[in-house]
Amino acid sequence: MPQLIDIKTRFEEVVWREGSKGAMTSRFAVLEVRPSGKEACRTAQEQAGGRNRWDGVLPLRTLLVEQPETAAARPATG
């Protein structure tokens, strides 16, 4: 299985909820991915103005992946 996260991966701290003890944050890897499937194609075609005007390339989407525990011990680079 290919590794999605390596030493060059950019991480961002995200506040995902305000809890009773303050902001709850986690570090997430920021990955650029292309969606797949019929729904993704249909949405891209609609945004391009129809099937005939779509260039056939699905747009990149940002995906946040929670930082694994082993990576948390490494110093931040960046």
C-alpha positions as CSV (number, residue, x, y, z in Angstrom):
1,M,0.0,0.0,0.0
2,P,1.5,3.4,-0.9
3,Q,2.2,5.8,1.9
4,L,0.1,9.0,1.8
5,I,2.1,10.7,4.6
6,D,5.9,11.2,4.5
7,I,8.5,13.6,5.7
8,K,7.4,16.3,3.1
9,T,3.7,16.2,4.1
10,R,2.3,19.6,5.3
11,F,0.4,19.5,8.6
12,E,-2.1,22.1,9.8
13,E,-3.6,22.4,13.3
14,V,-7.4,22.5,13.1
15,V,-9.8,23.6,15.7
16,W,-12.6,21.2,15.2
17,R,-14.8,21.9,18.2
18,E,-15.2,24.2,21.2
19,G,-15.3,22.0,24.3
20,S,-16.1,22.8,27.9
21,K,-12.3,23.2,28.6
22,G,-11.6,25.3,25.5
23,A,-10.8,24.7,21.9
24,M,-10.3,21.1,20.8
25,T,-7.5,20.9,18.2
26,S,-5.8,18.1,16.2
27,R,-3.0,18.2,13.6
28,F,-4.1,17.0,10.2
29,A,-2.1,16.2,7.0
30,V,-3.2,18.3,4.1
31,L,-3.5,16.1,0.9
32,E,-4.6,17.0,-2.6
33,V,-6.7,14.3,-4.1
34,R,-8.9,13.8,-7.1
35,P,-12.4,12.3,-6.3
36,S,-13.6,9.3,-8.3
37,G,-17.0,7.8,-9.2
38,K,-20.1,8.7,-11.0
39,E,-21.2,11.4,-8.6
40,A,-17.9,13.2,-8.8
41,C,-18.1,13.1,-12.6
42,R,-21.7,14.3,-12.6
43,T,-20.8,17.2,-10.3
44,A,-17.8,18.3,-12.4
45,Q,-19.9,18.2,-15.6
46,E,-22.6,20.3,-14.0
47,Q,-20.0,22.9,-12.8
48,A,-18.5,23.1,-16.3
49,G,-21.8,23.9,-17.9
50,G,-22.8,20.5,-19.2
51,R,-21.3,17.3,-20.4
52,N,-20.1,18.7,-23.7
53,R,-18.2,21.6,-22.1
54,W,-16.4,19.5,-19.4
55,D,-12.7,18.9,-20.1
56,G,-12.8,15.4,-18.5
57,V,-10.5,16.3,-15.6
58,L,-11.8,16.0,-12.1
59,P,-10.9,19.0,-9.9
60,L,-8.5,18.6,-7.0
61,R,-10.0,18.5,-3.5
62,T,-8.3,19.0,-0.2
63,L,-8.4,16.1,2.2
64,L,-7.4,16.4,5.8
65,V,-6.0,13.2,7.5
66,E,-5.4,13.2,11.2
67,Q,-1.7,13.0,12.1
68,P,-0.7,9.5,13.3
69,E,0.8,9.1,16.8
70,T,4.2,8.1,15.4
71,A,4.5,11.3,13.4
72,A,3.4,13.5,16.4
73,A,6.7,12.8,18.1
74,R,8.7,14.2,15.2
75,P,9.6,17.9,15.3
76,A,7.6,20.1,13.0
77,T,9.4,21.2,9.8
78,G,8.6,23.8,7.6
